[in-house]
Amino acid sequence: MTRIAIVSDTHVPTRESALPAWVVAEIEAADHTIHAGDFESFGSYERIVDLADGDLTAVRGNVDPATLDVPLTATLEVDGVTFVVTHGHGSSGDWRERVVETAREETAANAETTLVAVAGHTHEVVDTTVDIDDNRSAGDRGRSVDRVRVLNPGSATGAAPTTYETMLVATVEGDDLAVEKRTR
């Protein structure tokens, strides 16, 4: 079994001076950490890297330094589960459409996997599964992955517009995925 801490929108130091202790404990207890962007500073990024002991998949958000050495999109494979991570910001379509389209573009056309799109940006917790048929061109209709689970862990520091701290913890065992919301 693999335990994955999923966080986003930490916004340290402008919105909070540090990560909450319970979030730190969840990251330290995880086998791997996913951060969906908006660290906001190099210090915040380095703190997450240290807490995750280097087992980190991270992307750059819209308020991160442009020189932060993380990609805009990243993929993590754990057993039979593919996590596609993006921050979710942009100007085309709504948030969910952008996130689903990113996941679709980043996965192989013949992927035989459980597909999970992880994004932040809105600071609102999301855990939903959507059909990606409507977002595919006719040439992609042969894909074996027809649905994507969309996750947003909210803000680990409770940054506005939310009023409380949240994150997600995923466990992967074989190709089974369980996701739990954590909050203070």
Salt bridges, closest charged atoms under 4 A:
ASP9 OD1 - HIS11 NE2 3.37
ASP9 OD1 - HIS87 NE2 3.93
ASP9 OD1 - HIS123 NE2 3.14
GLU26 OE1 - ARG3 NH2 2.55
GLU26 OE2 - ARG182 NE 2.90
ASP38 OD2 - HIS11 NE2 3.51
ASP38 OD2 - HIS87 NE2 3.11
GLU40 OE1 - HIS11 ND1 2.58
GLU101 OE2 - ARG104 NH2 2.51
ASP127 OD1 - ARG149 NE 2.82
ASP133 OD1 - ARG136 NH2 1.70
ASP140 OD2 - ARG104 NH1 2.44
ASP146 OD1 - ARG136 NH2 3.22
GLU165 OE1 - ARG184 NE 3.09
GLU180 OE1 - ARG182 NH1 2.52
